[in-house]
Amino acid sequence: MANTTGKKFGGRKKGTPNKQTKEIRTAYKLLIENNLNNMANWINSIAENNPEKALDIIIKLSEYVVPKLNRTEIKDVTSIEDLLKMTPQQRQARVFELKNKIENE
């Protein structure tokens, strides 16, 4: 007999983690942890022949370790030449000004 009440009966409760997903993540984590030295050697051997490919691999792996930052657009940018002409106090004030501007947007 079909459930026509619209209510859910049985199954996992909302928010309960999937056991298989948890097991796969644990196994993957152990695989990575146990092969960190090997991974460094592999990347070094790739870098000898193809540094660009080695950097590409490192960048792809970093996505799983380092959180991605939101991109922000700074419209009122000071040129490098202008920054070099400023005193250290003026540079610090300019950086503080831009930081506040980004945080308030």
C-alpha positions, 0 to 999 in steps of 0.5 A: 500500500502506497503512502499517501499521507505525505509524511516520511516513515522510516529511513535516515533522519535529517542530518544523520551522516551516511555511513558509507560516505564517512567510511570512504572519507576516512579511508581516503584520509588514511591513504593520503596521510600514509603517502605524504612522503611518497606524494612529495617524491612523486611531485618532485620527480614530475617537476624534474621533467615538467615543472608546469604539470607539478605546479598544476597538481599542487594547485589542484590538491590545495583546493582540498586543504586551503579554503577558497577566498571570495574574490573582491574587486577593488575599484580604487587601486593605488598604483605601485609607483604611487605606493613607492612614493608614499611614506610608510605611514601613508602606505599603512593608512592607504592599506587600512583605508582600502581594507575598511572599504572592502569590509563595508561593501 
